[in-house]
């Protein structure tokens, strides 16, 4: 597929204080824009600094909007069950105006299970809460009456109802996103079935893509993001050295949560964490074996769980734009304009 869009994705896990993490992530987004990337995405996580460094993605993206001019800015994702849907509607409406219409809104029902209690929820309620909050969010954006009164969202933001992305691990979730006409967000990694722990990631995600495409309403263009961990360096051994440190930290977190891996060698960890790393040629070859990426409209690359130093992240961004992404269907200069839709209202 030609004309793919290229994205930079961050979980804001650089070493340092929260303030330093935010400063470095802004620099990385600015650098990605200069390198020609079309989109930048930030993840939301509550409480657990080693899982993700940002509880307030919309506040952060307001600063990113002030420092950039062209690159589109997205949430990957807002954990909607733990939010006030009306406040999300208001904050996204304001942010879209401040960014000159560059906001993309990724949402999901997931999140660290232990985080839900602090928001007055049981983790088992996440799917119900997600569905209810998404309905409220869409109603607000579409200027429907809120609270049984003549309350309407201000500022009005009907355009945002056309820029929703849903993240999912499941075929059912892919069908739900397609039926709604939303974008589909595929993760850099996801849990394997107990009876197939070595199943390649694309074999898990191709059925999700199939379900999404089958459910799309007529006339709605697909939006499919494939997020992947990719760290590119001119020095392949240096990339492996950074991976040894980063993936070892990931292994310790996995063990602490009760999971065990049969192969804890570096190559075993690279496979388990679905990592693509090395020289440009090595990363190109690795990514080209991923059949799901041939079907996506959007590529999004992040360095987690390697998490190398900041300067090496910046260099990896350059190498991805210069060497890797063009071999996957991206061309620098593809306009980063708002996504076009061919129906007046999303079904």
N, C-alpha and C positions, 0 to 999 in steps of 0.2 A: 504494500500500500504506500503510495506517495503522499507527500504533504503532511506528514506527521508533525505534531507540535512537541516541543522539547521543554521539559520541566526540571527544575531543581527542587528537591524535597529535603526538609530538615526537621529533625526532632529536637534540635537545639541541645546537643549533648557534648559540646566542646568542654574541655577541662577548664575549670575556673568557677568564679562566683556566678550567680544568676545574672548580674549586671554584665559581666564579661561575656557570658554565653549570648546574651541578647545583642551586644555590640558586635560580636563576631558573626552572628547569623545575619545581621543587617548587611555587614560587609560582604558576606557570601552572596546574598541576593543581589546587591548592587553589582558585584562582579559577574554574576550569571547574566544579568541584563546586558552588560557590556560585551559579554561573550556571544550574545545573540539568543539566549534562551527566551522562550515564549511565556513561560509560566514559572511561578515560585509558590511552593506549598509548605505550610507549617502544620505540625501535629499538635493536638491538645492533650495534655496529661495532667492529672491532679495528684499532688502530694508526693509522688515517688520520683525523686530527682534523677535516679539512675535509669528510669524508663523513658522519661521525656522532661524537657525543661520548661514547658510553657503551659500554664493554666489558662491564659487569657489571649487566645490567638488574634482576636479582632483588635484589641489594643495594640498588640505588636504590629499587625499589618498596617495600622494607621501610620506608624513610624516608617515602615517599609514604603508605603505609598508616598510619603513626603520625600523620600530619598531616591525615588525612581520615577520614570516617566512613561515607559512603554510596557514593561513586563506585567502580565496579569498576575493577580495575587489571590491565592486560594487557601482555604482551610482543609486540612487533610488529616483529621476531620474534627468537627465539633461533636463532642459526645453529647448528643441532644437529650437523652433521658435526664441528664444531670443539670440541665439548663432551664431557665424560664424562657419559653418559646417567644413570648412577646418581647422580652428584652433582646433576644437574639434578632428578632425582626427589626427592632428599632436600631440596634447597633450596626447591623449589616446595611440598613438603608442609609445611615449617615456615612458609613465607611465607603459605600459605593459612590456617593457624591464626592467625598474627599479624594478618592482615587480616580476620578473622572471615568467611572464606569468600568473599572478593571477587576472587580471582585467576582470570584467564583466560590460557591459555598458547598463544601463537602461535609456530609453528615453521616453519622452511624449510631448504632445502638450499643456499641461495645464500650470498653473501658476496663480498667483493673477492677476485678470483682470487689475487692475490699474497699474501694472508693465510694461505692454507692451508698453505704450506710450514713456517711457524713452528709449526704444530700437528702436524707429521709426516705431512701429507697432500699428495697432488697434487690440484689443482682438478678433474681428471678423475674423481676418486674420490668426488666430493661426493654423487652420487645414491645410490651403494651405501652410503656411510657414513651418510647421512640415514636410509635405510630401516632399517638395522641399529640405529641409535641410537633411532629412534622405537619399534621393537619392544621394545627393552630398557626404555625409559621407560614404555611402557604396561604391560609385565610387572611392573615395580616397583610402579607405582601400583595394580595389580590384586592385589597381595600374592602373586604367584607366587614360587616359589623362585628364588633368584639365585645364580649361580656353581656350580650343581650341588650346593649344600648347603641346609641348612634356614635360609637367610638370607631374611628378609622385611623389606620397607621399614618403617622406623620414623621418624617417625610414619606410620601408615597414611593413605593418601590416595586411596581408590578414586574419590572424586568428581571428581578431576582428569582422569580418563580421559574424562569427559563434557564437558570444557571445552577441548578441543584445537581450534586453528585452524591450517589450513595455507595458507601464502601461495604463490602460483604465478603465472607468466606464461602458462601453457600450458593447452590443452584437456585434455591428458593429466593434468596436475596437478589440474585441476578434477574430473575423473572420479575420480581417486585420493582426493581429499578427500571427495567425495560417497559413494563406496563405503564409506569408513571411518565415515561418519556424523559427520565433523568439520565445523567451520566453515570457510568459504572466505574468504580475505583477498585482495582485489583492490587492486593498487597504485595510487598517485596518478598514476603514469606508467609506461610500459614501452616497450621497444624496438619499432620498427616494422619490418615486412618490407622488405627492400632494394628490392623492386619497388613498394612503396606507402608511401613515407616520410610522406605526409600523411594516412594513414588515421586517422580519429577514434578516440579511445580507447575509446568505447563499442562500436565495431564490432569491436575486438579482444577486449573483455571479455564481450560478450553470448554468444559461443559457449562461453566458459569457464563462464558461469552455466548455459547449457543443459546442458552435459555434467555439471556438478555436480548439478543437479536430477534429471536422468535416472538418475543412479547412486545417489541416496539410498535407503537401505533403507526399506521401508514403515514408517510410523509415526514416523519421525524428522523433526522439524521442521527446516527449512532455517535456517542461520545464514550470512548473506552480508554481509560488510563491504565497502563501497566507500569507499576512502580517496581523498581529493582535496586538492590544494593550494587553499586559499581564504584570501584576506586581504581583510577588509572594513574600510572606513573611511568616515566621513562625507564625506571629501574625496577624490574620485576621482583628482584629479591627484596628490595626495600618495601615494596607493597606487601610481600609475604611477612616481613618483619612487623610491620604495623598491624597486619591481620592477626599475627600470633598474640600480640598484646590485647587487641580489642576483642577478639573472639574468645580469648581466655576469660575476660571479664564476663562476657555473655554466658559462657559455660558455667561460671560460678553462680550467676543469677538463676540459670536453669536448674542447677542442682539444689539451690536454696528453695526453689518452688516445688521440689519433689520429682523433677524429671531426670532421666538418665539417658546418656548416649552410649551406644555400643562402641563407636569409633571416636576417640577424642584426640586423634592426631590432627595436625593442622588441616590436611586435606579432608579429613572427616568432618571437621568443624565448618570448613568452607561449604561442603555439600549440605550439612545440616542447617546452616543459616542462609542458604541460597545466595551465596556471595559470588560476585564476578570481580576479579581483580587481576592486576598485572599491567603489562605494556598495552598500548592501544591495540596491537594486533591480537594479543591474547584475550582481551576483553571483547573485542569484536567477534572473535571466533566463539567465545563462550555464550554471548548474547544471541548470536545467530542460531544457536542450537535450541533456543527457547521459542517454540512454535507459537505460543500465545502472543509474543511481541509482534509477530507479523500481522496480527489482526487488530492491534490497538490503533486508535487515532492519536493518542498522547503517550509519550514516553516520559517517565519521571525518575530521576536518579538521585539516590542518597548514599551517604557513606556509612550509615549505621548498619551493622554493628562493629565496623572496623574503627570508626571515629579517630582518624589520624589527626595530626596537628593542623591548625588553621591554614598555614601556608601551603600545605600539601593538598588540602581541600580545594583551595583556589586554583592550584595547578591542575588538579583532576578536572575541575570545571572546564578549564581551557582545553584540555586534551579530549574531553568528551565532545565539546562543540566542534573542535577542529578535525578530529579523526574518527571518533566512534559513532556519534549520532548520524552523520551522513551515510554511513554504511547500513543504517537501520531505517532509512527512508526520510530523514529530516534534511531540510535545506535551509541554511541560514538566510534570513531575509523574508521567511514566511511571515506575513503580517500577523501580529498578535492581537487581532481585532476580536471583538466579541463573537461568540459562536453564533452561527446563523441557524435559524429555524424556519421550517417550511409550513408550519401551521400557526394559526393565530393564537390559539390557546392550547396549552398542554393538557392532554387528557388525563 
